[in-house]
Amino acid sequence: MQHIIIIAEAGVNHNGDLNMALLLVEAAAAAGADYVKFQTFRTENLVSANAKKAEYQLTNTGNADSQFAMLKKLELSLDDHHALIAHCKQCNIQFLSTAFDLESIDMLENLGVTLFKIPSGEITNLPYLKKIGALKKQVFISTGMCVMSEIADAMQVIEQAGTLKENITVLHCTTDYPTAMADVNLNAMLTIQQELSVAIGYSDHTLGIEVPIAAVAMGAVIIEKHFTLDRTLPGPDHKASLEPDELIALVKAIRHIEQAFGDGKKQPTATEKQNMLVARKSIHVSKDMKQNVVISENDLTMKRPGDGISPMQMETLVGKRMKNDLKKDDKVRWEDVE
């Protein structure tokens, strides 16, 4: 059975509080996600002091402080990372974090992280891509704000740096929080797969769980979804995140779809084989039939159960003589005809 990788994106929804981050680990593990993902960055390496907030950040956090000041409060220290990794092991869920700068890539590498997720904002960052590619690890690439040529260029850089193409998965994404349904464009995920011959996934920023479920049905092998302990908490990403009960529902739905994919062979199940006798029909006689009478099509009728001669063989019976007497509605057996 195909296993869809589900990444529960905690991101910065810990609000800079390690205890809240640990609770997010527990919530992701309880939901049955494969990974819980955070964000690793040094604000000084990520954003200039004068950088403005994104529109959704202004909407969710106001303009009382700068993007720099907002992000500085959301950093996780090296000790925090150690604590989260240890807690993930205790909770039987895999730790993951997105590095947003070169120093943070080194930090995660030194922490033993074996999978690197490239965020949408770094897909045009050549030094960043080369450094990730040179690690020769598994790579997931988010593609919000991208055109196809930018995705192709990023993949080329990563591959030329040493990462095998089969270790790259490209995640369709729309960088808007929350993403409007009209802007999702799930068919673009299939375009990525067809044009780049690469494994595909979906990083979701819509409200609710319908779109990632649809993405799985369309072939996504990875789903990433933001979640929070409480959507009413202050912070840039809470409002576009699932709450724990919704995350549980998402994981459950995806696991059901995994089962529903099956092996692709069109054949009856064991239960269907039992139902064939009830649901299918056999050839019966439509009236009393006497020995030596030549059978016509009008003499035959198709009725349940389906444990006799198949209606598909009706034309084989027409023109034959009756060997035995039959009453109306009796099933025809091969021994009843010459």
N, C-alpha and C positions, 0 to 999 in steps of 0.2 A: 504494500500500500504506500502510495506517495505521501511523504510527510512535508507539509507546508511549514516553513520556518516563520514563527510569529515573534516579532520584536515588540515588546511593550516599551514604548518610548517615554521614560520618566523625564528625560531632558533636564530642564532647570526647574521642574515643578516641585523640587524640594525647597525652593526659596532660600537656598543657602544654609539650610538646617540639616545637619547630618541625621538627626533622629527621624526627621520626616523622610529623608532619603532611604533610610533603613526600612521604614514602613512601606515605602513604595516598592522596595524589593519584595517584601512579604506579600503585598497585594498582587504583584505580577506573578509570583510563584503560585499563589493560591488560585489564580485564574488559569494556570496551565500554560503560560507563555514559555517559549524556549529561551528567550533572552530578555533581560531588563537593561535598557540602554540609558546612559547618562551623557553629559557633555563635558569634555575636558578642554580647558583653555586658560591661558594667561591673558587677562584683559589687555594688558599693555602690548601684547603681541597680536591681538585680534582687531582692535578698533582704535582709531585716533581719538584724542581727547575732545575733538570738536564734531565727531560724527553724530548725525541726527538719528533719532529713533525711526524705525519703520512705522508706517501708518497704523498697523495693528497693535504695535507696541505702545504707541501714543493712546490709542483707544482703550487698551487694557490697563495701562499703568499711569497715564497722564504725562504731563511735561514738566513735572517738578524737578526731575533730574535728567542728566544726559544718558545716552546709550552706554557710555563708558561707566558712569556711576551705577547704572542699573545692573550691568553685567558683573561689575566688581563684587557686588553683593551675592552673586550667584555662583562664584567660583567654588570648586571643590579642591581641597588641598591634597597633597600626596597621602597624608594620614587618612583623610576621608576615603580616598580610593582604596587603600589597604583594608579599611573597615568594611567598605561595600563589597569588595571581592570576597572577604571572609564570610560576610553574611549571605552572599549569593551561594556559596558552597554549602552553608548550613541549610539554606532553604531549597537546595537542589534546583537552582536556576542558573543559567550562564550569564556572567557579567559582560557587558559591552559598553563602550563609550566612544563617542565621536570626538576626535581631535580636531581642533580648529586652528592650530598653528604648528610650526615645525617642532618647537620645544615639546609640545604636548604629544606629538607622534612618538618622540623618543621616550617620553614618560610612559606611555601605554605599552610600547615595545618592551621596556625594562620591567614592566609589571606582568609580562607574560601573555599579553593579549594576542590572540592568534587570528583575529578577524578585524579588519579595518573598514569602517563605514565612512565614505566620503560624502559630506553634506553638499546640498545644492550650491551653496555659496562659494565652495572651493573648487568647483569643476573647471574653472578657468584659471586656476592658480598653478602655474607650471612647476615652480619649485616644490610645492606641496604634493602634486601628483607624482613627480619623479621620486620623491622620498617615500611615498606610499608604495609605488611600484617596485622600488628596490628592495622592499622588505620580503617580497615574494610570498605574501600571505593571501588568504582569501579576502576579496574586496567586494563590498557592496557600494554602488554609486547612485546617489539620488540626483535627479535630473530636473528639478524645478527651475523655471526661467530659461530652459535650454531650447535651442534648435538642434536638429539632428547632427549637423556638422560639428557642433561643440561636444556632443557626446562621443562621436567618432574620434575627434581629436584627443579627448581625454583618455579614451581607451587605448589609443595608439601610444600615448606617452607612458601609460602604466605598463603596457605590454613590452615596450622597448626598454623600460627600466628593469624588466625581469619577471613580471607576473604573467603567468599563463592565462590565456583567454578563458579556459574552462574554469578558472578560479574567480572569474568576474561575473557578478550579477548586476544588471542595470535596473534600477527602480524608477518607474514613472512617478512623477510627483508634480504637484502644483503648489508653488510657494505663495500661499495666501491662507490666512488663519482667521476664521474658517474658510474653506474653499466652497464656493457656490457650486451646486450640482452642474450647472451649465458650463462650468470651467474645468470639470474633471477630465473629460476627454479620454476615457479608458481605452478607446481604440488606438490612441497614440502608443500605448504600451505594446500593442501588437505590431505596430509599425516599427518600433525599436527592435523587437524580436526578429522581424522579417528582414529589415535592412542591415542589421549588424550581426545577425546570427549569434545571438547571445541570450543567456538565461535572463528571464525578466521577473520583476516583482513590482510592488506598489507601496509607496509611502503615502499614507493618507492624512489629509488635514480637513476632511469634511466633518460635519456633525453627524453623529449616529454611526451605525455599523453596516449599512446596506452596501456602500460602495466597495469596501475591502472584501466583502463576501462575493460581490459580483466579480471583482478582480481575480479572486481565486478560481471562480468558475471559468474565467477566460484564460487561465493558464499561469497566473502569478505563482511563483514558488516561494516568495518571501512577502510577508505583509508586515509593515511597520505602522504603528498607531500610537499617538500620544495618549497618555492617561494621567490622571491626577487623583488625589485622595478626595478632593472637593473642588468642584468647578467654580465655586464662589470665592476661592482664595485669591489674594492679590498676586499679581505676577503676569508676565507677558503671554504665557501659553495655556493657562488653566482653562480659559473659556472655550478653547477649541479642542479640549481633551475629553476622553471618556472617564467616567467614574468607575470604581472597582466592579460594581455589578454589571455595568455595560461591557467592561473588558471580559468578564466571565462569559457573557452572552456571545461576544465576538469569537472568542476561542472555541466555545462549544459549537458554534455554527460552522466554523472552518473545519473542525475535526469531523463533523458530520459530512461535509462536502468531500473530505478526503476519502471517507468510506464509500460515498456515493460514486466516486470516479470509477471504481471497479477495475477490471483487467482489460476492458475494451472489446472483449469477445461477445458477440450477440448470440446468446444461448439461454435457454430457460433455466431459472434457478431451481433448486430442489423443491421449494414451495410451489413454484409454477408448474412443475411436473405433476405434482399432486392435483393441482387445480385444473389441469388439462382435461381430465375425465369429466369434470363438472361443467367447464366452460365451453369446451369444443363439442362438435356434433358428430354423429354417426349416421350412416344410411339406414333408414327404416322404410317399411312399405306403407304407402298411403291408403291402402285398402286391403281387404282380404285377397290373398294370392293363392292360386291352386297350382298343384304340380303340373309341369309341362307348358304352363303359360309363358309366352315370350315377354320379357320385361321391357317396358317402355319407360321413358323418362317420367311420364305422368304417374307411373306406378310407385315412384320413389319419393321420399321426403326426408329432409335433413333435420334431425332432432337430437337433443341431448339425451343421454350422456355420450361422451366421446370415446367409449371403449370398444367400438365396433369398427366397421370398415369406414375409412375416411371419405368424406364427400368428394375429395379430390379424385377418387377412383370411380365416380358415378358412371362415366362414359364406358368404363370397362364392363360394368354390369348390364348396361342397356344392350338389348339384342340377345342376351343369354336366356336360357329356359330355367324355370323354377324346378328344382329337384324335390323340394319339400313344400308342404302347405304352410302358409304363414297368415297370421291374423293381422288386421290393421294395427299399425304402430309397432309391430314386432321389428327388432333389429335384424338386418340381413347379415348372415354369416356366409363365408365362402362355401361352406358345405351345403348351403341351401340352394346353390345354383350349379348348373352343369358347367 
